[in-house]
């Protein structure tokens, strides 16, 4: 956590975000966690992700910590004017609404930069400008059209990845662009527009498989059906039906693997003399290994592999990570207050960003905001009197 005598790198930076769902809020959260004042502009009825069910239930508390909230009705001329005034005080504006939405309110980059050339504008979309940019994109849409679902599922059964990989990474790339633009603004004095997109993010993720084809002339197989680059690199079902991932990705690791498990005959077998030989004989080697490893429990293999320095991993469900000893010992989880739904007011532990700055994790300075929690404070900061704020509320321009 931040210590009193250390400033976070983005302290003093003001960000106004017009975002919803995951991609835009992730961009804002990166900047907020690093110290920026991030103001989330919500509609009068509140961000829809506050009340999602199922896989969306964790969206709002996960991606909106360290932010303020103001409720504005952009459909109202008065509400849109307040939004423009707020943006005039900002260093960065971020938005992830469908193309054509922001110009209607004078909140696009061209309109805002005409009055504030130093503004940095992060536009987070489904596609970068081009033939697809009119399409409605979702994480699952671009996973299907961008090769990731094909690579994740079994042949003939495309499967989306188990989390919002493009939304989260697309937001992160948007934040990276903002950080680069901030450095350039320090040199030139001018801002710029940053664009980040789900589809292009997804293509970046499968880029290694594209180049695999370009180099080998052979199309990449879906991951469950792929030809592994390493002889031992798989999930094994062991004693009592437990599962564990085990690997030996070098010749030295193969020797250690055989030594610690008592497989001297396999170590001496010329068919498995090097990694490429083991890869080419996986059809023979893997059934033999699977049979032998059934004599061990997952706990026994964990102890053996950890002591020997070999790669291994238990098969863990997300909810089990709350009890992970490493995360708990290193402060990788932090309490956040739940703002909405039946557990509003209670706390839950959320994952922090996976890096340290000056030896410290970036923590939770401000809880995810209640709906419109900072509306009055921010409006007064723009110079509005209480009477003017009440008038705007009567017009349903703010809430």
N, C-alpha and C positions, 0 to 999 in steps of 0.2 A: 504493500500500500504506500501511497505518497506520504512522505515525511514532511513536517511543517516547513523546513528550510529548503525544500527542493521544489522548484516549479516544474510543472508539466510542460512539454514542448510547445503545445498550442494554446497555452493560457493567453487570454487577451484577444483571441480570434473569435469572431461571431459568425455562426452558420445558421441560416434559415433553411429548413427543409420542408418541402411539400412532397411527402412520401407516404407510402403505405405498403403493406405486405412485408417483404423481406429484403429485396435488393436495395431500395433507397434507404430504408432504416439502417441496414448494415453499413452503408457508406457513412451516414451520420454518426453511427455508434463508434466507428473507427476514430473519427475526429473528436467525438465527445470523450472517449476514453483517454485520449491523449491531451485533454485539457481544454478543448474548445467549448465555448458556450453555444450549445446547439438548441435551437428553438424549433420545436415540431409544430407545424401549422396543421391543426385538425379541423375537419368540418364541424358544423354546429352539432351534428348527431354523434361526433366522435369518430375516431379511426375504427374502421370495421374490424380490424384484426383484434380489437379488444374483446370481442365476443365470439370468435371462431371456436368451433368444436373440433374434436378428433385431432388430426395431425397439425392443425393450425392453432391449437390451444396455447402453445408456448410462444407463439410469434411475438406478441406485444411485450411481455416481460423480458424476453431474451434479447430483443434488438432495440430497445428504447430506453435503456438505462442512461444515466448521466445527461438527460435532456430536460428541457422545459416544454410546457405545452400551452399553446394559445389556440382558442377556437374562433375561426373566422368563416363567414359565409361569403365565398368568392363570387357567388351568383349575384350578390348584392353590390351595387356600385360603391357603397360606403365600405363594405368589407374588403373589396378588391383594392380600394384606395389605401386602407390600413395596411394590407399586405405589401403594397408597393412602398409605402413609407418604412415599413419594417425592413424590407430588402435594401433600402437606401442606407441603412445602418450596418449592413452585413459585409463581411469579407467574402463569404461564400454562400451561394444559393444552390441547393440540390433539389432535383425533382425527378419523379419516375412515373409520370402520368402519360397517357397515350399521346402520340404526336398530334399537335394542333391544339392541345388543351391550354397550355400556358399563354400563347399569344392573345387568346380571347380576353385575358385579364391584364394584359400589359406586363406579364411576369416572365416573358421569355428573355433570352440573353440579349437580343437586339434592343429590346425596349429598356431593360435595366442598365445595360452598359452605356446607352446613350447619355444617361444621367450620372453613371458611376463607372468610368472606364477601368477602375481598379477591381471591379467585381469578377470573381471566379465562379463560373456557372457549371455545375455538374449535372449533366443530363443522362439519366440511366434508363435505357430502353430495351426493347426486345431485340432490335436489330440496328446496326449502324446504318446511316443513310444509304439507300440503294433499292433494288427491286422488291425486297421483302419488307421494307420499313413500314408499310401500311398494315401488316398483319398483326394480329393480337398474339403475343407470345407469353408463354408460361414456362417454368423450369422444365416441366415434362414435355412440352411441345418441342423445345430446342434439343432436349436429350434424344427425342425420337428422330428428329431431322438432322441432328448433328453427329450421329454415330455413337454416342455414349450409351444409349439404351441397347443398341446392337451389341456393343462390346461387353456390357454388364450381364445381359441375359444369356440363356442357353441358346444354341442355334434354333432359329424359328420361333423364339420366345423373347422378344425384346423386353427389357426390364429397366425401369428408371433406377438410378442410384438411390440409396436409402436415406438421403437427406437433400436439402435444397442447395446442391453444390453450385449451380450456376448463379442463382440469386445471391448467395453469400459471396462467392468469388467475384461476381460482377460488381457487387457493391464495394468489395475491397479494391478492385482495380480502379473503380471510380475514385476512391479515396487516395490511391497512389497517384492518380493523375492530378488530383487537387494539390497534393503535397509538392509535386513537381511544378505545378503552376504557381504555387506560393513562392518557391525559390526563384522562379523566373520573374515574378512580379517584383521581388526584392531587387532585381537587377534592372528591369526595364520600367517599372512603375505601372505597368499595365496588366490587367487581368486577361482571361481568355475562357473559352468554353471547352469543357471536357466532356467527352461522350464515352460511355461504356455500355456494352450490350450483352444480353444473355447468349445469343447465338454465337457471336464471335468468341465469347468466353468458352463456350462448349467446344468450339473448333480448336481453340488453344489446348484444351484438355486432351483431345484425341490426336493432337498433332504428332505425337510420337508414333502412333499407329499409321498415320499417313506417310511419315518418312520411312517407317519399316517397309511399307509397300514400295515406295520409291527406290529404296536401296536393294531390297531382296527380290522384287517382282512378285512376291507372294502376299496375298491379302491377309491382314491380321484376322485371326480367329477370335470369336467371342471369348472372353476371359475364362469361362468354365470349360471351354473346349480348346484352349490355346496350347501351343507347344511351349512349355516353360523354357526359359533361358537357363534354368538350374535343375540339376538332377533331383534334389530333395527340396521341395518348396510347396507344401500342401497341407491340407487339413486331414488329420488322422482320427478315426474312431478307435478308441482304446478300451481298456477294461471298464466294465459296467456301463458301456455305451457312451461314455464321456468323449468329448472332442477337444482337440488341441492342434494348433498350427505349429509345424516344425519345419526347420530349414537347415540346409548345409549348402552354402552358395560358393564355396571355393574348395579346392583340393585339400587344403589344410583343415578346413572344417569337416570335410568328409572323413578324414583320418580320425579326427577327434570324435566325431559322431560314432564311428564304428568302435573306437576304443572304449568310450564311456558306456556304450550299450552292450558291449561284449560280442560284437559282430566281427570277430577277427577273420572269419572266412570271407565275408564280403569285402573287407579291406584288402585282402590278398587276391581277390578275384580280378583277373586281367580285364574282364568285360567292363569293370567299373573303375578303370585306372585313372581317368580324369573326368572333368565335369562334362565335356561334350560326349564322352562315351556313355556316361550315366544318363544324359538326356536322350541319347539315341536308343538306350535300352530300358527306358522307363516302363515299357509294356511288360517287361519281365521283372525288373527291380521293384517297382511299386507294389505289386501284389505280395511279393515276399516281405517287404518292409511292413506293409499293413498287417500281415499275419503275425509277424514277430512282435510288433508294438502292442498288440492286443493283450500281451502279458503284463503290461505296465498300466498303472493308474495315471490320470492326468497330473495328479499331485506329485507322483514319483518322477515323471518326466520333467515337470517344472523344476524340481529340485536339481535333477541331473543336468539339465540344459543351462540353468542359471549358474551353477557352479562351474561348468565348463566354458561359459561365455558363448554358447551357441544361440542362434535366434530361435525364439519360440513365442507363442502367445496363447493365452486362454481365449476361449470364444465367449465374449462378454456382451450382455444386453445393455442398452443405454441406461436403464434404470439402476443397474448394478454399479454404475460408475460413481454414484453418490457415496459408496462405501470404499472406493478405490484408495488404498493406503498412500500411494504416491500423490494423487491429487489432493488428498486431505493434508498430507505433510507439507506440501509445497505451496498451499494457498491457491490452488487452481480453480477453486469454486468459491463464490461469494454470495452472501445473502442478498436477495432482491425482494422487495415488497410487491405482492400481487395486487393489482389495482382494480380488477374487474372480476365478475363472476362470483360463484358461491364461496370462493376462498379469498375474496378481496380483504386486504388487511393482513393476511398471513404472509409468511416469508417462505421462499424456496431458494435453493442454491443453484446458481447459474454459472456456466463456464465462462472464464475470463479469456482474453486474448492470449495466444500461446507464445508470448515473448516477454522478456523483461527489459526495462530501461534503467540503467544504472543499478542493476541488481534487484529491481523491484517490479512486481507485477502491477499492471494498471488496474486499479480497483474500482469500486462503486462509490463515487462521491455524492451522487444524487440518485435517488430511487426512481424507477420508471414513473413518469408523472401521471397523476390523476387527470382525468379529462378536463382540459382547460385550466389546470391548476395555476398557471402563471399569467392568465389572460390580463387581469387587472394590473399586475405589476408591470408587464411589458407595455401595455397601453399608456400607463402613466409615464413610463420611460420615454415614450414618443411625445410626451408633452400634453396628453389629453387630461382634462379635469374629470373628476368623478361624475359631474353632471353630463359631460360629453360622452362618457362611457355608458352611463345609463340611457342616454338618448340612442346610442348605437345598439344597445341591447333591446330597446323598444322597437327599433327597426329590424331586429333579428339579423343585424350585420355581424354581431359578435355574441358570444355566450359566456 
